[in-house]
Amino acid sequence: MPRHCVLPSALTAITRTVTVAGGRFAPGHLGELTAIVPFELVDAVLSETRTVQRRLRDLPSRVGVYFLLVMCLFPEVGYRLVWDKLTAGLSGVPVVCPSAKALRDLRRRLGSAPVRALFDVLAGPLARPTTPGVRFGPYRTVSFDGCSSQRVSDSDRNRAWLGRTSHHGYPTLELMTLVETGTRGLLGAVFGPTAEGETSYAGRLLHLLRPDMLVLWDRGFDGNAFLSAVTSTGAQFLGRLRSNRRTPVLTRLVDGSYLSVIGTVRVRVIDAQITVTCTDGSVFTGSYRLATTLTDARRFPAAVLVDLYHQRWEHESAYYALRHTIMNGRLLRSGDPIGIEQEM
């Protein structure tokens, strides 16, 4: 009896069926944001954080996520106008007209967990390895910096969480971010009361550092324990030292820098005079003392590192966008900590 051999196919097709809402809840009806934040991603974080609505509502959880995003794009208008902007493209489709209270209830039902999960997925390096201006030799340049000028509504719950800052009377957040300097792309962010301190917040982001990164920072991050924690990640750093930091001179190098030690970390110290000439002709000068783990003076000359340190100011430009373009001096609108977490 002849035997038949069945050969496996060279190609295997895998299909997946995605069930989506119809009518006014269809994915394409949530505006241009679905091109940047796909509805499948929103559904995934809602499922992961167990915040999918238990019954089909006029305002399901997915719509709540996009409402939050649009709310932050238009911080100057109220909930009803935000909703009108979200649904402006739905001509000819019956759309619910929720009250401001219904939209507040939607925010409370959603909470902050899915928004944090969405941020964690979307945050990360934006540049390719070959993108100009994002690398120094083998290293991707990133930076730590804090922002303590983001004011929030002066409510009892916000004051109980953040306290009140005396110089302007409003509760104020401390925001700490790790940024890719070449693109100003956020790699990570944490925030909370200003009393905790910058290095404490930065310590929560050290898990994002990689051995192919060179971290830049301004004064205030040069604590012995923090430097040791950064070097334990395998990343390199180039940061400014505080003026009262005393560093022993162990070996003078050919470019004028010298080898030293801070705590248990072997570093190279560079003293530099910085001169800035503005477009109106005014001139500012200052003394900078930089410390780095790039100890090879021939491969990484001091003058080159001083010039590279200028990239740290890209972080300030990122905060300028937050303070003066996105918020334009406005307060975050939420009156309680969970709402503030959503907005941030």
N, C-alpha and C positions, 0 to 999 in steps of 0.2 A: 504494500500500500504506500503510495507516494507521501512523503512528508513535506509539509509546507512551512517555510520560515517567514515570519513576519518581521520586517526590518523597522526599527523605530524611525519616526519622522525626524528630519533634520531641524524642523521648526516646531515650536510649541506655542500655541496661542493661549494667552491668559486674559480673560475678560472680567470686568467688574461692573456691577450695576449700582448706580448711586440714585437713591430715591430723594427727590427734592420737592419742596412745596410748589404748588401752582398758583395761578392768579397773581394777586398783589404781593405774595410772598415768594415769587419766583426769584432765583438768584440774580438774574439780570436786572431786576427792578430795584436793586440797592445802589444804583449809581456807579460812577467810575471807580469807586473804592474797591469793587469786586475784582477789578483788573490788577490791583496791587495786593489786596488781601483777599485771596480766593475764598469763596464760601465753604469749600471743603475744609480749608484750614480752620475757619471759624467753627464749623461743626465739630471738628476734631478736638479743639481745645475746650469747647463746651462739654463734649462727652467726657474728656479726660478729667475735667474739674467737676463733673456731675452737676452741671448747671443748665442742662437742657430742660425746657418747660415740660411739665407732666401732662399737660393737655394743650391742644392747639388753641392759641390765644390770638386776639387781634394784634398783640405785641409780643411775638415769640422771642426767645433768647437771642437767636441769630440777629434779628432786627435790632435788639438792644445793643449788641456789640457795635454795629455800624452806626447807630445813633450816637454812641459815646465818641466814636472817632470823628464824626461830623461836628459834634458838640465842641470838641477841642480844636477843630479847624475854624470854628466861628465862635470864639469865646465872648464876643461882644453882644450877642443876641440871646434872647430867652429861648426856653425849650420849644415853644410852639413854632417860632421862626426857624429853629434848627430842624425841626421835623419837616417844615415846608421845603427847606433846601434839600433834605434827604430824598424827598419824594417828588421833587419838581419835574422829573422826567417821566412821570407816570400819567401822562395825558391820556384820557379815555379809559383808564383802569380805575375801578372803584377803590378808593383808599380810605382807611379809617382816619378819623380826625380826633386823635387823643387829646385829652386835657393835659395841662402842665402837671397836674397831680398824677395822672396815669403814667406820664413819662418819668416822674420822680420815683414812682413805685416800681417801674421797670428797672431803673438803676439799682434800687435797693435789692430787688429780687436777683439781679445778676451778680452783685458783689464785685470784689476786686480780683478774685482768683483767676477767672478766664482772661482778663485783660493782662495780668502779669504773665500768664502762660503764653499769650499771643506775643507779648514783647520779647520773651525769652527765645521764641522761635525766630522772630524777625531780626533781632539784634545780632550783629556780627560784622566781620570785615567786609567791606564793599569792593575793595580793589583786587584786581588780579595781580599775581606776582610780577607781571611785566608792566603794570600801570606806572607811568612816570610820577615821581614825587612821593611815593609811598614807602620806599625802602632806602636804607642806608647800608650799603654792602649787602651782606646776607640777611639783614634784619628788617622786619616791618616796624616802623616807628609808631608808637602809641603813647598816650599820655594820661596821667591821672590829674584831675582838678576838681575842686569843689565850688559850689555856687550857693551862697547863703542869702540871696536877695529875693527869693521867690516868696511873696507874701500870700497869705490865705485869709479867708473870711474870719472876722473877729467874733466867733461863736464860743459858747461855753465849752463845747466838746473839743474844738480845735485848740483853745487855750489850755485845757486840761492835758492835752497831748503834747503840745509844742511850747507852751508858755507864751509870754508876750515879750517882744523885743522893744526896749525902751526908746530907741532912736526914731522909730516911726509908728509905734503903737500897735502894730498888727503882729499876730503869730507868723513866724518865719520858718521855712523848711531849710534844712541842709541837704543839698543834692550833690552826690558824688558820682562821677561817671568815668569810665575808661573809654577813650576815643581813639580811633584810627586817624592820626593827624593829617594824612594826605587827602582824606575824603571827608573828615569830620563825622564819620559814621560811628554810631554808638555801638560799643561792644558789650557794655553792661552799665547798670545804674542801680543805686540804692539811695534811700533818703530817709529823713526822720528829724528828730529834734536837733537843733544846732549844738546843744550841750555835749553831745557824744564826741565830737571832734573828727577832723578830716581823716587822720590815719586809721582810726577805728573803722570808719565807713569804707575806706580804700581796702582795708584788710579783707572785707567781705567779697571783694572782686578779684582777689589774687588767683582764684581757680581759673580765671579766664586767660592768664598769662601763659605763653608758650616759649620754648627755648629759642624760637626764631624771632622773638620780639625784643625791641629796644625801647624801654619805658622812659619817658621824659616827665619831669615834674618841677614845680617851683619850690620855694622855701617851705619848710614845715613838714616835709615828708622824710626827713633825714634821721629819724629816731633809730637807735641801734636795732631794736627788735623788728621794726618794719623793714629795714634794709636786709636783715638776715632772712626774713620771710620772703622777700622778693627774690633774692638770689637762690633760695631753695626751690623756686619754680623752674630754674634754668634760664630765665630771662636775664638780659643785661639792662643796666639803667644808666641814665645821664641826668643828674638832677642838681639843682642849686642848693647850697648849704646855707644855713642860718649864719648871720654875722658873728654870733658868739660861739660858733663851733670851732674848736681847736683841733687841728689835725697834725700829728707828728710827721716830720719829713724823714722818710726812710731812705729813699734813693732819688737823686735829681736825674731827670731825663733830658734828652737832647733838645726837646722843644720847649723847655722851661717848666713843664709840669713835673710832678713828683709822685712817687708811690707812697701810700700811707695806709692806715687801717682805721676803720670805724667799727667799734665793737669787735666782732669776729670776721668782718668783711674786708677783704683786701681791695683797696680802691686806688685810683689815680686822681689827683687833685689838680685843677687848672684854675689859675687866677687870671682874670681878664678885666680890662676896662672897656665898657660898652658905651658907644656914642651913637645917639639917634638924632638925625636931622629931619625935622618935619617940613612939610610942603610950604609952611609960612616962614621958614627960615629959623625957627626956634630950635635950640640944641639942648639935648638932655644927655647927661653922662652918669654912669654908675659903675660900681665895682661888683663883679660877679665872681663867686667862688663855686666852681662846679666840681662834682665828684662823679666818677664813672667806674664801672667794672671793666671797661675796655682799656686794659692796661698797656697794650702794645702801642707805644708812641710813634713808631715808624709806620705801622699799618693805619693807625687812627691819629693823625697829628692834632695837636691842641687847637690850632686855628680852624681846622675843619670841624671839630666838635663844637667849638664856640659858635660857628656859623650854623651848624645843625640845630643847636639849642633853640634857635629862633622858631623852629617848627612847633615848639610848645605853645606858641601864641595862637595857633589854629584852634586850640581848645577854647580860648577866650572868644574867638569869633563864633564858635558853636553856641556858647552861652549868650553872646550878643543877640543871636537869632531868637533864642528863647525869651530873653528879657525884653527886647525892644522891637522885635518883628512879630513874633507869635502873640505874646502877651501885651506888649506896648504899654507896660506899666500897670496893667489890670491885675486884680487879685484872682486866684483860683476861686471858682464859684461855690464849691461845696462847703457845707457847714459842719461836716463830721469827718473823722479820719478815714472811713471806708471810701467815702466819696472823693476825698483828696487822693487816696491811693489810686483810684480809677483814673483820675485826671492826669496824675503824674505818669 
